[in-house]
Amino acid sequence: MKVLLDVNVVIDVLERRPAFFANSYAVLQAVAGGRVEGFVAAGSIADIHYILRRAGLTAGQARMALASLIQIVEVGDTTAADINDALVSPMTDPEDALLAACAKRLRADYIVTRDGKDFVNSPVPAITPAQLLTLASLARLAPG
């Protein structure tokens, strides 16, 4: 199974957000263990860095977190075709439309996000981390 991870799933783990950490962490564990093929979009890397810096990490700490992340997930490039697809997409948020276009080109089975409502018109279905764990029979990986 191939998935594209939304920024919020990655941030849940890197910031250890209590309400969301367990399932998002289990998703990353599944990717690290090779049970799920996981991607982040290239544009998401800058967003993740920005959010980590706003959360108080130094530039060096944010870079180290990103370096660790890309040891686990693959980075999906963003192409001109993705941008063109996003611009004509029925999705209202350009960032989400671009993520969906990238997921489509990568032939991802799902976009894993906590904001499924933002991907209603996506060409790739959006699911939550908990839904992915259930689909992939990985629920036992969630800590706690």
VENWOUR-V871763 format. One record per pair of residues at least 12 apart in sequence whose ideal C-beta (glycine too) atoms are under 6 Angstrom apart, sorted by sequence separation. I is the first residue (numbers start at 1). GAP is how many residues later the second one is. D is the distance in whole Angstrom. If there is no record, write none. Layout:
# VENWOUR-V871763
i = (I,I)
gap = (GAP,GAP)
d = (D,D)
This chain:
# VENWOUR-V871763
i = (12,13,86,49,52,111,113,9,13,86,110,111,85,108,110,112,82,104,82,104,112,103,96,100,82,78,100,93,76,76,91,90,3,5,40,42,1,2,3,4,5,38,39,40,41,42,43,42,7,39,10,7,11,15,32,7,31,31,28,14,41,41,39,4,36,27,9,4,3,24,27,2,8,23,2,3,4,5,6,23,26,1,30,3,29,26,26,23,9,22,22,22,1)
gap = (12,12,12,13,13,13,13,15,15,15,15,15,16,16,17,17,19,19,20,20,20,21,22,22,23,24,24,25,26,30,30,31,33,33,33,33,35,35,35,35,35,35,35,35,35,35,35,36,37,37,38,40,40,40,40,41,41,42,44,51,58,61,67,99,100,102,103,104,105,105,105,106,106,106,107,107,107,107,107,107,107,108,108,109,112,115,116,119,120,120,121,122,135)
d = (4,5,4,5,6,5,5,5,6,5,6,5,4,5,5,6,4,5,5,5,5,4,5,4,6,6,6,6,5,5,5,4,6,6,5,5,5,4,6,5,5,4,5,6,5,5,5,5,5,4,6,5,6,6,5,6,6,6,6,5,5,5,6,4,6,5,5,4,6,5,6,5,5,4,5,5,5,5,4,5,6,5,5,5,5,4,4,5,6,4,5,5,6)
